[in-house]
């Protein structure tokens, strides 16, 4: 099935429905470590080549900026580091969930997680999504895709 889309030069071209639905889901990665956000973004974008369930990835290395730029009803999943300066991941998610209750959250940390704090944010989930760093690319993709399904 195809449809016609108007381009900048006012000509029409035929585009498949597959092209129209470029992204299956959108996610935001928030971590104060630039290497982590860059590595995760590249890994997820590279996995898009192998599936029709493409994930658009945006990143932020500052939780305060991520909160101020957050768009409600835009992201399907947040991947948030717990230990960050100025605002920890739990505080960030509490504020984001006040803006958009439907966004899913997956926490990550290289330290121990405070499961009680996680249960306060997600009382209806038994454990919530948690990824311990360092993480393999395969495990990262498995957890992200299972949260998005």
N, CA, C and O atoms as CSV, one atom per row, in Angstrom:
chain,resi,resn,atom,element,x,y,z
A,1,UNK,N,N,0.843,-1.170,0.000
A,1,UNK,CA,C,0.000,0.000,0.000
A,1,UNK,C,C,0.891,1.238,0.000
A,1,UNK,O,O,1.912,1.272,0.687
A,2,UNK,N,N,0.512,2.234,-0.756
A,2,UNK,CA,C,1.289,3.461,-0.829
A,2,UNK,C,C,0.371,4.661,-0.682
A,2,UNK,O,O,-0.848,4.547,-0.810
A,3,UNK,N,N,0.953,5.775,-0.420
A,3,UNK,CA,C,0.226,7.039,-0.405
A,3,UNK,C,C,1.142,8.083,-1.008
A,3,UNK,O,O,2.325,7.824,-1.227
A,4,UNK,N,N,0.609,9.248,-1.274
A,4,UNK,CA,C,1.410,10.315,-1.869
A,4,UNK,C,C,1.694,11.371,-0.815
A,4,UNK,O,O,0.802,11.775,-0.069
A,5,UNK,N,N,2.929,11.808,-0.761
A,5,UNK,CA,C,3.325,12.828,0.195
A,5,UNK,C,C,3.929,14.001,-0.545
A,5,UNK,O,O,4.695,13.825,-1.493
A,6,UNK,N,N,3.584,15.183,-0.113
A,6,UNK,CA,C,4.097,16.394,-0.732
A,6,UNK,C,C,5.473,16.699,-0.152
A,6,UNK,O,O,5.636,16.696,1.068
A,7,UNK,N,N,6.438,16.956,-0.976
A,7,UNK,CA,C,7.787,17.270,-0.518
A,7,UNK,C,C,8.016,18.770,-0.583
A,7,UNK,O,O,7.148,19.512,-1.042
A,8,UNK,N,N,9.189,19.225,-0.121
A,8,UNK,CA,C,9.490,20.648,-0.076
A,8,UNK,C,C,9.414,21.320,-1.455
A,8,UNK,O,O,9.044,22.489,-1.557
A,9,UNK,N,N,9.758,20.591,-2.492
A,9,UNK,CA,C,9.744,21.195,-3.822
A,9,UNK,C,C,8.367,21.114,-4.485
A,9,UNK,O,O,8.229,21.298,-5.694
A,10,UNK,N,N,7.351,20.832,-3.657
A,10,UNK,CA,C,5.950,20.818,-4.085
A,10,UNK,C,C,5.643,19.723,-5.104
A,10,UNK,O,O,4.610,19.775,-5.772
A,11,UNK,N,N,6.507,18.754,-5.229
A,11,UNK,CA,C,6.231,17.596,-6.066
A,11,UNK,C,C,5.702,16.479,-5.179
A,11,UNK,O,O,5.917,16.482,-3.967
A,12,UNK,N,N,5.025,15.545,-5.779
A,12,UNK,CA,C,4.529,14.412,-5.027
A,12,UNK,C,C,5.376,13.202,-5.340
A,12,UNK,O,O,5.819,13.005,-6.472
A,13,UNK,N,N,5.593,12.391,-4.316
A,13,UNK,CA,C,6.297,11.147,-4.550
A,13,UNK,C,C,5.551,10.034,-3.836
A,13,UNK,O,O,4.819,10.279,-2.877
A,14,UNK,N,N,5.735,8.839,-4.299
A,14,UNK,CA,C,5.081,7.694,-3.699
A,14,UNK,C,C,5.941,7.179,-2.557
A,14,UNK,O,O,7.141,6.954,-2.714
A,15,UNK,N,N,5.302,6.995,-1.396
A,15,UNK,CA,C,5.989,6.523,-0.205
A,15,UNK,C,C,5.206,5.339,0.354
A,15,UNK,O,O,3.979,5.388,0.444
A,16,UNK,N,N,5.899,4.302,0.721
A,16,UNK,CA,C,5.205,3.142,1.270
A,16,UNK,C,C,4.749,3.433,2.692
A,16,UNK,O,O,5.279,4.330,3.348
A,17,UNK,N,N,3.775,2.680,3.162
A,17,UNK,CA,C,3.307,2.810,4.538
A,17,UNK,C,C,4.449,2.517,5.504
A,17,UNK,O,O,4.534,3.117,6.575
A,18,UNK,N,N,5.315,1.602,5.125
A,18,UNK,CA,C,6.472,1.283,5.960
A,18,UNK,C,C,7.331,2.517,6.191
A,18,UNK,O,O,7.807,2.738,7.304
A,19,UNK,N,N,7.536,3.327,5.150
A,19,UNK,CA,C,8.310,4.551,5.300
A,19,UNK,C,C,7.572,5.582,6.156
A,19,UNK,O,O,8.189,6.338,6.907
A,20,UNK,N,N,6.261,5.602,6.034
A,20,UNK,CA,C,5.469,6.564,6.784
A,20,UNK,C,C,5.600,6.303,8.283
A,20,UNK,O,O,5.699,7.243,9.072
A,21,UNK,N,N,5.600,5.060,8.666
A,21,UNK,CA,C,5.704,4.697,10.068
A,21,UNK,C,C,7.161,4.395,10.394
A,21,UNK,O,O,7.526,3.252,10.667
A,22,UNK,N,N,7.977,5.424,10.360
A,22,UNK,CA,C,9.415,5.243,10.549
A,22,UNK,C,C,9.763,4.698,11.916
A,22,UNK,O,O,10.667,3.873,12.049
A,23,UNK,N,N,9.054,5.150,12.930
A,23,UNK,CA,C,9.412,4.733,14.273
A,23,UNK,C,C,8.238,4.066,14.966
A,23,UNK,O,O,7.107,4.550,14.923
A,24,UNK,N,N,8.530,2.959,15.596
A,24,UNK,CA,C,7.541,2.199,16.352
A,24,UNK,C,C,7.325,2.853,17.709
A,24,UNK,O,O,6.190,3.001,18.162
A,25,UNK,N,N,8.422,3.245,18.355
A,25,UNK,CA,C,8.362,3.859,19.681
A,25,UNK,C,C,9.441,4.931,19.810
A,25,UNK,O,O,10.394,4.980,19.032
A,26,UNK,N,N,9.261,5.789,20.820
A,26,UNK,CA,C,10.253,6.836,21.112
A,26,UNK,C,C,10.723,6.673,22.551
A,26,UNK,O,O,9.934,6.370,23.446
A,27,UNK,N,N,12.013,6.876,22.757
A,27,UNK,CA,C,12.539,6.801,24.111
A,27,UNK,C,C,13.523,7.917,24.386
A,27,UNK,O,O,14.143,8.467,23.475
A,28,UNK,N,N,13.652,8.237,25.654
A,28,UNK,CA,C,14.584,9.250,26.118
A,28,UNK,C,C,15.518,8.596,27.126
A,28,UNK,O,O,15.066,7.963,28.080
A,29,UNK,N,N,16.826,8.753,26.913
A,29,UNK,CA,C,17.832,8.250,27.840
A,29,UNK,C,C,18.401,9.444,28.600
A,29,UNK,O,O,18.864,10.412,27.998
A,30,UNK,N,N,18.361,9.364,29.935
A,30,UNK,CA,C,18.897,10.438,30.768
A,30,UNK,C,C,19.972,9.841,31.677
A,30,UNK,O,O,19.688,9.014,32.543
A,31,UNK,N,N,21.200,10.277,31.459
A,31,UNK,CA,C,22.347,9.834,32.262
A,31,UNK,C,C,23.381,10.934,32.211
A,31,UNK,O,O,23.614,11.509,31.148
A,32,UNK,N,N,24.010,11.242,33.338
A,32,UNK,CA,C,25.009,12.309,33.363
A,32,UNK,C,C,26.309,11.902,32.677
A,32,UNK,O,O,27.168,12.752,32.443
A,33,UNK,N,N,26.469,10.633,32.353
A,33,UNK,CA,C,27.663,10.136,31.675
A,33,UNK,C,C,27.431,10.145,30.154
A,33,UNK,O,O,26.631,9.363,29.641
A,34,UNK,N,N,28.126,11.021,29.453
A,34,UNK,CA,C,27.972,11.161,28.002
A,34,UNK,C,C,28.302,9.854,27.282
A,34,UNK,O,O,27.651,9.505,26.297
A,35,UNK,N,N,29.306,9.136,27.767
A,35,UNK,CA,C,29.675,7.864,27.134
A,35,UNK,C,C,28.527,6.858,27.194
A,35,UNK,O,O,28.304,6.117,26.237
A,36,UNK,N,N,27.808,6.825,28.297
A,36,UNK,CA,C,26.683,5.899,28.438
A,36,UNK,C,C,25.569,6.257,27.464
A,36,UNK,O,O,25.078,5.393,26.738
A,37,UNK,N,N,25.166,7.530,27.445
A,37,UNK,CA,C,24.060,7.907,26.550
A,37,UNK,C,C,24.434,7.694,25.090
A,37,UNK,O,O,23.610,7.244,24.294
A,38,UNK,N,N,25.659,8.012,24.741
A,38,UNK,CA,C,26.101,7.834,23.349
A,38,UNK,C,C,26.147,6.357,22.978
A,38,UNK,O,O,25.664,5.969,21.914
A,39,UNK,N,N,26.720,5.538,23.842
A,39,UNK,CA,C,26.824,4.102,23.562
A,39,UNK,C,C,25.448,3.461,23.452
A,39,UNK,O,O,25.200,2.689,22.526
A,40,UNK,N,N,24.555,3.768,24.377
A,40,UNK,CA,C,23.213,3.187,24.344
A,40,UNK,C,C,22.445,3.645,23.108
A,40,UNK,O,O,21.762,2.843,22.471
A,41,UNK,N,N,22.549,4.920,22.768
A,41,UNK,CA,C,21.855,5.445,21.585
A,41,UNK,C,C,22.339,4.731,20.324
A,41,UNK,O,O,21.526,4.298,19.507
A,42,UNK,N,N,23.644,4.607,20.164
A,42,UNK,CA,C,24.203,3.936,18.982
A,42,UNK,C,C,23.761,2.475,18.939
A,42,UNK,O,O,23.391,1.976,17.876
A,43,UNK,N,N,23.795,1.789,20.071
A,43,UNK,CA,C,23.400,0.380,20.114
A,43,UNK,C,C,21.937,0.201,19.718
A,43,UNK,O,O,21.604,-0.700,18.948
A,44,UNK,N,N,21.080,1.048,20.238
A,44,UNK,CA,C,19.651,0.941,19.924
A,44,UNK,C,C,19.394,1.292,18.469
A,44,UNK,O,O,18.634,0.600,17.792
A,45,UNK,N,N,20.014,2.354,17.981
A,45,UNK,CA,C,19.822,2.732,16.577
A,45,UNK,C,C,20.368,1.669,15.635
A,45,UNK,O,O,19.775,1.424,14.585
A,46,UNK,N,N,21.482,1.030,15.982
A,46,UNK,CA,C,22.004,-0.053,15.146
A,46,UNK,C,C,21.067,-1.252,15.137
A,46,UNK,O,O,20.981,-1.959,14.133
A,47,UNK,N,N,20.368,-1.489,16.236
A,47,UNK,CA,C,19.415,-2.605,16.275
A,47,UNK,C,C,18.197,-2.336,15.403
A,47,UNK,O,O,17.493,-3.270,15.021
A,48,UNK,N,N,17.938,-1.064,15.083
A,48,UNK,CA,C,16.802,-0.717,14.229
A,48,UNK,C,C,16.927,-1.315,12.838
A,48,UNK,O,O,15.921,-1.526,12.162
A,49,UNK,N,N,18.146,-1.589,12.406
A,49,UNK,CA,C,18.367,-2.131,11.066
A,49,UNK,C,C,17.831,-3.554,10.939
A,49,UNK,O,O,17.529,-4.018,9.840
A,50,UNK,N,N,17.717,-4.245,12.082
A,50,UNK,CA,C,17.345,-5.652,12.079
A,50,UNK,C,C,15.870,-5.900,12.341
A,50,UNK,O,O,15.455,-7.056,12.436
A,51,UNK,N,N,15.071,-4.861,12.461
A,51,UNK,CA,C,13.669,-5.054,12.813
A,51,UNK,C,C,12.809,-3.959,12.200
A,51,UNK,O,O,13.303,-2.889,11.846
A,52,UNK,N,N,11.533,-4.237,12.081
A,52,UNK,CA,C,10.608,-3.197,11.618
A,52,UNK,C,C,10.059,-2.401,12.809
A,52,UNK,O,O,9.296,-1.453,12.624
A,53,UNK,N,N,10.445,-2.784,14.014
A,53,UNK,CA,C,10.035,-2.056,15.213
A,53,UNK,C,C,11.155,-1.101,15.605
A,53,UNK,O,O,11.896,-1.336,16.560
A,54,UNK,N,N,11.257,-0.022,14.845
A,54,UNK,CA,C,12.333,0.951,15.044
A,54,UNK,C,C,12.048,1.832,16.249
A,54,UNK,O,O,10.906,2.207,16.511
A,55,UNK,N,N,13.113,2.153,16.977
A,55,UNK,CA,C,13.005,2.993,18.169
A,55,UNK,C,C,13.775,4.284,17.928
A,55,UNK,O,O,14.966,4.259,17.619
A,56,UNK,N,N,13.093,5.397,18.069
A,56,UNK,CA,C,13.747,6.700,17.988
A,56,UNK,C,C,14.313,7.005,19.367
A,56,UNK,O,O,13.612,6.874,20.370
A,57,UNK,N,N,15.587,7.415,19.421
A,57,UNK,CA,C,16.260,7.644,20.691
A,57,UNK,C,C,16.718,9.090,20.798
A,57,UNK,O,O,17.370,9.617,19.897
A,58,UNK,N,N,16.369,9.722,21.912
A,58,UNK,CA,C,16.898,11.030,22.251
A,58,UNK,C,C,17.611,10.891,23.580
A,58,UNK,O,O,17.263,10.031,24.390
A,59,UNK,N,N,18.612,11.737,23.807
A,59,UNK,CA,C,19.396,11.635,25.036
A,59,UNK,C,C,19.506,12.993,25.724
A,59,UNK,O,O,19.355,14.049,25.108
A,60,UNK,N,N,19.774,12.919,27.022
A,60,UNK,CA,C,20.062,14.117,27.801
A,60,UNK,C,C,21.065,13.732,28.875
A,60,UNK,O,O,20.971,12.658,29.469
A,61,UNK,N,N,22.023,14.612,29.121
A,61,UNK,CA,C,23.026,14.361,30.156
A,61,UNK,C,C,22.798,15.223,31.389
A,61,UNK,O,O,23.648,15.288,32.277
A,62,UNK,N,N,21.654,15.880,31.438
A,62,UNK,CA,C,21.322,16.746,32.556
A,62,UNK,C,C,19.855,16.508,32.923
A,62,UNK,O,O,18.970,16.810,32.122
A,63,UNK,N,N,19.579,15.976,34.113
A,63,UNK,CA,C,18.191,15.687,34.469
A,63,UNK,C,C,17.303,16.931,34.562
A,63,UNK,O,O,16.113,16.864,34.256
A,64,UNK,N,N,17.864,18.042,34.974
A,64,UNK,CA,C,17.081,19.280,35.058
A,64,UNK,C,C,16.666,19.733,33.661
A,64,UNK,O,O,15.520,20.131,33.448
A,65,UNK,N,N,17.597,19.671,32.712
A,65,UNK,CA,C,17.280,20.025,31.318
A,65,UNK,C,C,16.284,19.030,30.732
A,65,UNK,O,O,15.367,19.421,30.011
A,66,UNK,N,N,16.459,17.749,31.038
A,66,UNK,CA,C,15.528,16.729,30.523
A,66,UNK,C,C,14.109,17.012,30.999
A,66,UNK,O,O,13.155,16.873,30.233
A,67,UNK,N,N,13.971,17.403,32.248
A,67,UNK,CA,C,12.651,17.725,32.792
A,67,UNK,C,C,12.065,18.958,32.116
A,67,UNK,O,O,10.891,18.965,31.749
A,68,UNK,N,N,12.872,19.997,31.950
A,68,UNK,CA,C,12.347,21.237,31.355
A,68,UNK,C,C,11.989,21.059,29.880
A,68,UNK,O,O,11.123,21.767,29.364
A,69,UNK,N,N,12.645,20.125,29.203
A,69,UNK,CA,C,12.381,19.907,27.781
A,69,UNK,C,C,11.443,18.726,27.530
A,69,UNK,O,O,11.143,18.413,26.378
A,70,UNK,N,N,10.984,18.078,28.579
A,70,UNK,CA,C,10.136,16.894,28.442
A,70,UNK,C,C,8.815,17.237,27.764
A,70,UNK,O,O,8.167,18.229,28.100
A,71,UNK,N,N,8.428,16.403,26.808
A,71,UNK,CA,C,7.183,16.599,26.065
A,71,UNK,C,C,6.192,15.512,26.481
A,71,UNK,O,O,6.443,14.332,26.233
A,72,UNK,N,N,5.073,15.882,27.106
A,72,UNK,CA,C,4.090,14.865,27.483
A,72,UNK,C,C,3.499,14.182,26.257
A,72,UNK,O,O,3.352,14.791,25.197
A,73,UNK,N,N,3.164,12.914,26.423
A,73,UNK,CA,C,2.564,12.098,25.361
A,73,UNK,C,C,3.452,11.978,24.133
A,73,UNK,O,O,2.953,11.773,23.027
A,74,UNK,N,N,4.742,12.100,24.310
A,74,UNK,CA,C,5.681,11.990,23.198
A,74,UNK,C,C,6.529,10.725,23.322
A,74,UNK,O,O,6.705,9.994,22.346
A,75,UNK,N,N,7.053,10.468,24.516
A,75,UNK,CA,C,7.926,9.321,24.733
A,75,UNK,C,C,7.135,8.119,25.224
A,75,UNK,O,O,6.153,8.249,25.955
A,76,UNK,N,N,7.589,6.954,24.805
A,76,UNK,CA,C,7.003,5.708,25.280
A,76,UNK,C,C,7.790,5.139,26.455
A,76,UNK,O,O,7.234,4.452,27.312
A,77,UNK,N,N,9.101,5.434,26.487
A,77,UNK,CA,C,9.960,4.869,27.525
A,77,UNK,C,C,11.056,5.850,27.904
A,77,UNK,O,O,11.649,6.505,27.046
A,78,UNK,N,N,11.313,5.942,29.200
A,78,UNK,CA,C,12.459,6.685,29.717
A,78,UNK,C,C,13.441,5.671,30.274
A,78,UNK,O,O,13.055,4.757,31.003
A,79,UNK,N,N,14.698,5.832,29.934
A,79,UNK,CA,C,15.779,5.037,30.513
A,79,UNK,C,C,16.592,6.021,31.339
A,79,UNK,O,O,17.281,6.879,30.787
A,80,UNK,N,N,16.514,5.899,32.675
A,80,UNK,CA,C,17.012,6.941,33.565
A,80,UNK,C,C,18.022,6.382,34.561
A,80,UNK,O,O,17.764,5.390,35.244
A,81,UNK,N,N,19.180,7.040,34.628
A,81,UNK,CA,C,20.171,6.708,35.638
A,81,UNK,C,C,19.658,7.184,36.993
A,81,UNK,O,O,19.001,8.221,37.085
A,82,UNK,N,N,19.958,6.433,38.030
A,82,UNK,CA,C,19.483,6.813,39.360
A,82,UNK,C,C,20.371,7.880,39.981
A,82,UNK,O,O,19.871,8.864,40.525
A,83,UNK,N,N,21.676,7.694,39.903
A,83,UNK,CA,C,22.610,8.607,40.572
A,83,UNK,C,C,23.123,9.666,39.605
A,83,UNK,O,O,24.011,9.415,38.790
A,84,UNK,N,N,22.535,10.865,39.718
A,84,UNK,CA,C,22.938,11.997,38.883
A,84,UNK,C,C,23.015,13.237,39.756
A,84,UNK,O,O,22.321,13.325,40.769
A,85,UNK,N,N,23.857,14.205,39.375
A,85,UNK,CA,C,23.918,15.457,40.146
A,85,UNK,C,C,22.676,16.323,39.895
A,85,UNK,O,O,22.034,16.221,38.849
A,86,UNK,N,N,22.359,17.160,40.854
A,86,UNK,CA,C,21.271,18.144,40.799
A,86,UNK,C,C,19.886,17.521,40.985
A,86,UNK,O,O,19.007,18.155,41.568
A,87,UNK,N,N,19.675,16.304,40.505
A,87,UNK,CA,C,18.389,15.635,40.663
A,87,UNK,C,C,18.618,14.150,40.384
A,87,UNK,O,O,19.120,13.789,39.320
A,88,UNK,N,N,18.255,13.293,41.332
A,88,UNK,CA,C,18.464,11.873,41.061
A,88,UNK,C,C,17.348,11.331,40.166
A,88,UNK,O,O,16.349,12.010,39.928
A,89,UNK,N,N,17.523,10.129,39.683
A,89,UNK,CA,C,16.573,9.542,38.749
A,89,UNK,C,C,15.183,9.366,39.318
A,89,UNK,O,O,14.197,9.510,38.595
A,90,UNK,N,N,15.083,9.053,40.620
A,90,UNK,CA,C,13.771,8.905,41.249
A,90,UNK,C,C,13.023,10.229,41.276
A,90,UNK,O,O,11.831,10.284,40.976
A,91,UNK,N,N,13.726,11.293,41.634
A,91,UNK,CA,C,13.104,12.625,41.662
A,91,UNK,C,C,12.666,13.041,40.261
A,91,UNK,O,O,11.566,13.561,40.074
A,92,UNK,N,N,13.533,12.808,39.285
A,92,UNK,CA,C,13.196,13.148,37.904
A,92,UNK,C,C,11.941,12.412,37.462
A,92,UNK,O,O,11.031,13.018,36.896
A,93,UNK,N,N,11.887,11.122,37.715
A,93,UNK,CA,C,10.730,10.342,37.270
A,93,UNK,C,C,9.455,10.724,37.996
A,93,UNK,O,O,8.377,10.720,37.401
A,94,UNK,N,N,9.563,11.052,39.266
A,94,UNK,CA,C,8.389,11.495,40.006
A,94,UNK,C,C,7.798,12.748,39.352
A,94,UNK,O,O,6.580,12.866,39.217
A,95,UNK,N,N,8.659,13.674,38.950
A,95,UNK,CA,C,8.191,14.914,38.314
A,95,UNK,C,C,7.676,14.655,36.899
A,95,UNK,O,O,6.689,15.257,36.477
A,96,UNK,N,N,8.332,13.774,36.178
A,96,UNK,CA,C,7.883,13.459,34.817
A,96,UNK,C,C,6.550,12.721,34.850
A,96,UNK,O,O,5.673,12.994,34.030
A,97,UNK,N,N,6.388,11.790,35.787
A,97,UNK,CA,C,5.124,11.051,35.882
A,97,UNK,C,C,3.965,11.963,36.285
A,97,UNK,O,O,2.808,11.646,36.010
A,98,UNK,N,N,4.260,13.077,36.925
A,98,UNK,CA,C,3.211,14.063,37.224
A,98,UNK,C,C,2.758,14.772,35.958
A,98,UNK,O,O,1.637,15.275,35.886
A,99,UNK,N,N,3.635,14.810,34.962
A,99,UNK,CA,C,3.322,15.441,33.672
A,99,UNK,C,C,2.687,14.445,32.716
A,99,UNK,O,O,1.747,14.777,31.995
A,100,UNK,N,N,3.211,13.206,32.715
A,100,UNK,CA,C,2.751,12.178,31.775
A,100,UNK,C,C,2.732,10.832,32.494
A,100,UNK,O,O,3.759,10.162,32.599
A,101,UNK,N,N,1.577,10.450,32.978
A,101,UNK,CA,C,1.434,9.216,33.757
A,101,UNK,C,C,1.611,7.963,32.896
A,101,UNK,O,O,1.838,6.878,33.430
A,102,UNK,N,N,1.510,8.100,31.581
A,102,UNK,CA,C,1.561,6.934,30.704
A,102,UNK,C,C,2.956,6.513,30.269
A,102,UNK,O,O,3.123,5.416,29.737
A,103,UNK,N,N,3.948,7.344,30.478
A,103,UNK,CA,C,5.296,6.999,30.035
A,103,UNK,C,C,5.852,5.903,30.945
A,103,UNK,O,O,5.695,5.943,32.165
A,104,UNK,N,N,6.495,4.940,30.327
A,104,UNK,CA,C,7.139,3.861,31.082
A,104,UNK,C,C,8.539,4.297,31.465
A,104,UNK,O,O,9.176,5.085,30.765
A,105,UNK,N,N,9.009,3.770,32.590
A,105,UNK,CA,C,10.327,4.150,33.089
A,105,UNK,C,C,11.142,2.906,33.382
A,105,UNK,O,O,10.660,1.949,33.988
A,106,UNK,N,N,12.374,2.942,32.942
A,106,UNK,CA,C,13.333,1.890,33.255
A,106,UNK,C,C,14.541,2.566,33.896
A,106,UNK,O,O,15.190,3.412,33.281
A,107,UNK,N,N,14.835,2.186,35.140
A,107,UNK,CA,C,15.956,2.776,35.857
A,107,UNK,C,C,17.228,1.988,35.571
A,107,UNK,O,O,17.184,0.801,35.249
A,108,UNK,N,N,18.354,2.668,35.696
A,108,UNK,CA,C,19.642,1.997,35.560
A,108,UNK,C,C,20.607,2.599,36.570
A,108,UNK,O,O,20.518,3.771,36.937
A,109,UNK,N,N,21.534,1.746,37.006
A,109,UNK,CA,C,22.525,2.198,37.968
A,109,UNK,C,C,23.660,1.190,38.032
A,109,UNK,O,O,23.469,0.002,37.773
A,110,UNK,N,N,24.839,1.680,38.378
A,110,UNK,CA,C,25.959,0.772,38.602
A,110,UNK,C,C,26.029,0.399,40.080
A,110,UNK,O,O,26.811,-0.474,40.459
A,111,UNK,N,N,25.226,1.044,40.915
A,111,UNK,CA,C,25.194,0.759,42.340
A,111,UNK,C,C,23.979,-0.075,42.699
A,111,UNK,O,O,23.227,-0.515,41.830
A,112,UNK,N,N,23.803,-0.279,43.972
A,112,UNK,CA,C,22.637,-1.000,44.465
A,112,UNK,C,C,21.401,-0.127,44.299
A,112,UNK,O,O,21.473,1.093,44.443
A,113,UNK,N,N,20.284,-0.744,44.000
A,113,UNK,CA,C,19.041,0.000,43.848
A,113,UNK,C,C,18.254,-0.030,45.148
A,113,UNK,O,O,18.242,-1.037,45.856
A,114,UNK,N,N,17.612,1.058,45.449
A,114,UNK,CA,C,16.712,1.134,46.582
A,114,UNK,C,C,15.345,0.673,46.082
A,114,UNK,O,O,14.577,1.464,45.534
A,115,UNK,N,N,15.052,-0.598,46.274
A,115,UNK,CA,C,13.810,-1.173,45.739
A,115,UNK,C,C,12.569,-0.556,46.382
A,115,UNK,O,O,11.520,-0.482,45.744
A,116,UNK,N,N,12.673,-0.115,47.624
A,116,UNK,CA,C,11.534,0.527,48.279
A,116,UNK,C,C,11.198,1.850,47.581
A,116,UNK,O,O,10.024,2.162,47.382
A,117,UNK,N,N,12.211,2.618,47.214
A,117,UNK,CA,C,11.974,3.870,46.479
A,117,UNK,C,C,11.364,3.572,45.117
A,117,UNK,O,O,10.497,4.311,44.650
A,118,UNK,N,N,11.808,2.500,44.480
A,118,UNK,CA,C,11.253,2.117,43.183
A,118,UNK,C,C,9.781,1.730,43.331
A,118,UNK,O,O,8.970,2.073,42.471
A,119,UNK,N,N,9.426,1.028,44.396
A,119,UNK,CA,C,8.031,0.632,44.620
A,119,UNK,C,C,7.140,1.853,44.891
A,119,UNK,O,O,5.960,1.840,44.541
A,120,UNK,N,N,7.692,2.904,45.508
A,120,UNK,CA,C,6.908,4.124,45.751
A,120,UNK,C,C,6.537,4.797,44.437
A,120,UNK,O,O,5.439,5.337,44.306
A,121,UNK,N,N,7.440,4.768,43.468
A,121,UNK,CA,C,7.172,5.396,42.180
A,121,UNK,C,C,6.254,4.523,41.341
A,121,UNK,O,O,5.363,5.026,40.656
A,122,UNK,N,N,6.471,3.222,41.395
A,122,UNK,CA,C,5.679,2.264,40.618
A,122,UNK,C,C,4.982,1.288,41.556
A,122,UNK,O,O,5.379,0.124,41.612
A,123,UNK,N,N,3.967,1.709,42.291
A,123,UNK,CA,C,3.326,0.814,43.265
A,123,UNK,C,C,2.616,-0.378,42.629
A,123,UNK,O,O,2.432,-1.402,43.288
A,124,UNK,N,N,2.218,-0.268,41.379
A,124,UNK,CA,C,1.482,-1.366,40.746
A,124,UNK,C,C,2.400,-2.403,40.119
A,124,UNK,O,O,1.932,-3.451,39.674
A,125,UNK,N,N,3.677,-2.134,40.078
A,125,UNK,CA,C,4.618,-3.090,39.489
A,125,UNK,C,C,5.395,-3.761,40.606
A,125,UNK,O,O,5.769,-3.127,41.593
A,126,UNK,N,N,5.631,-5.049,40.436
A,126,UNK,CA,C,6.320,-5.787,41.481
A,126,UNK,C,C,7.753,-5.303,41.666
A,126,UNK,O,O,8.154,-5.021,42.795
A,127,UNK,N,N,8.508,-5.201,40.633
A,127,UNK,CA,C,9.895,-4.760,40.749
A,127,UNK,C,C,10.186,-3.539,39.877
A,127,UNK,O,O,11.106,-2.778,40.178
A,128,UNK,N,N,9.441,-3.342,38.833
A,128,UNK,CA,C,9.767,-2.277,37.903
A,128,UNK,C,C,10.930,-2.702,37.016
A,128,UNK,O,O,11.512,-3.771,37.201
A,129,UNK,N,N,11.248,-1.881,36.086
A,129,UNK,CA,C,12.360,-2.179,35.185
A,129,UNK,C,C,13.635,-1.592,35.781
A,129,UNK,O,O,13.692,-0.412,36.127
A,130,UNK,N,N,14.642,-2.430,35.891
A,130,UNK,CA,C,15.922,-1.979,36.405
A,130,UNK,C,C,17.032,-2.655,35.613
A,130,UNK,O,O,17.025,-3.872,35.428
A,131,UNK,N,N,17.982,-1.858,35.151
A,131,UNK,CA,C,19.136,-2.376,34.418
A,131,UNK,C,C,20.378,-2.016,35.209
A,131,UNK,O,O,20.620,-0.848,35.513
A,132,UNK,N,N,21.153,-3.019,35.535
A,132,UNK,CA,C,22.403,-2.796,36.257
A,132,UNK,C,C,23.524,-2.571,35.252
A,132,UNK,O,O,23.714,-3.365,34.331
A,133,UNK,N,N,24.275,-1.468,35.440
A,133,UNK,CA,C,25.422,-1.172,34.587
A,133,UNK,C,C,26.663,-1.757,35.230
A,133,UNK,O,O,26.742,-1.769,36.458
A,134,UNK,N,N,27.623,-2.234,34.486
A,134,UNK,CA,C,27.644,-2.302,33.026
A,134,UNK,C,C,26.686,-3.373,32.515
A,134,UNK,O,O,26.363,-4.331,33.218
A,135,UNK,N,N,26.249,-3.188,31.292
A,135,UNK,CA,C,25.252,-4.061,30.705
A,135,UNK,C,C,25.695,-4.447,29.292
A,135,UNK,O,O,26.332,-3.654,28.599
A,136,UNK,N,N,25.359,-5.654,28.873
A,136,UNK,CA,C,25.654,-6.045,27.497
A,136,UNK,C,C,24.606,-5.431,26.577
A,136,UNK,O,O,23.487,-5.144,27.002
A,137,UNK,N,N,24.965,-5.237,25.348
A,137,UNK,CA,C,24.036,-4.672,24.365
A,137,UNK,C,C,22.820,-5.575,24.201
A,137,UNK,O,O,21.691,-5.089,24.137
A,138,UNK,N,N,23.043,-6.880,24.132
A,138,UNK,CA,C,21.922,-7.811,23.961
A,138,UNK,C,C,20.919,-7.710,25.108
A,138,UNK,O,O,19.709,-7.690,24.880
A,139,UNK,N,N,21.420,-7.647,26.336
A,139,UNK,CA,C,20.531,-7.549,27.488
A,139,UNK,C,C,19.807,-6.204,27.496
A,139,UNK,O,O,18.613,-6.143,27.791
A,140,UNK,N,N,20.521,-5.135,27.176
A,140,UNK,CA,C,19.907,-3.803,27.098
A,140,UNK,C,C,18.749,-3.806,26.110
A,140,UNK,O,O,17.653,-3.346,26.429
A,141,UNK,N,N,18.992,-4.320,24.920
A,141,UNK,CA,C,17.949,-4.349,23.890
A,141,UNK,C,C,16.778,-5.241,24.300
A,141,UNK,O,O,15.622,-4.913,24.035
A,142,UNK,N,N,17.075,-6.355,24.937
A,142,UNK,CA,C,16.022,-7.262,25.393
A,142,UNK,C,C,15.115,-6.573,26.405
A,142,UNK,O,O,13.892,-6.662,26.301
A,143,UNK,N,N,15.697,-5.894,27.372
A,143,UNK,CA,C,14.903,-5.207,28.398
A,143,UNK,C,C,14.091,-4.061,27.812
A,143,UNK,O,O,12.919,-3.890,28.148
A,144,UNK,N,N,14.710,-3.279,26.939
A,144,UNK,CA,C,14.008,-2.145,26.329
A,144,UNK,C,C,12.827,-2.627,25.497
A,144,UNK,O,O,11.716,-2.112,25.622
A,145,UNK,N,N,13.072,-3.600,24.663
A,145,UNK,CA,C,11.995,-4.102,23.791
A,145,UNK,C,C,10.891,-4.778,24.609
A,145,UNK,O,O,9.719,-4.683,24.245
A,146,UNK,N,N,11.237,-5.452,25.694
A,146,UNK,CA,C,10.187,-6.071,26.517
A,146,UNK,C,C,9.347,-4.998,27.214
A,146,UNK,O,O,8.144,-5.185,27.394
A,147,UNK,N,N,9.949,-3.899,27.601
A,147,UNK,CA,C,9.186,-2.798,28.199
A,147,UNK,C,C,8.273,-2.122,27.184
A,147,UNK,O,O,7.189,-1.651,27.528
A,148,UNK,N,N,8.719,-2.078,25.936
A,148,UNK,CA,C,7.932,-1.401,24.903
A,148,UNK,C,C,6.831,-2.276,24.299
A,148,UNK,O,O,5.889,-1.757,23.700
A,149,UNK,N,N,6.940,-3.577,24.449
A,149,UNK,CA,C,5.905,-4.481,23.894
A,149,UNK,C,C,4.632,-4.386,24.682
A,149,UNK,O,O,3.658,-5.068,24.364
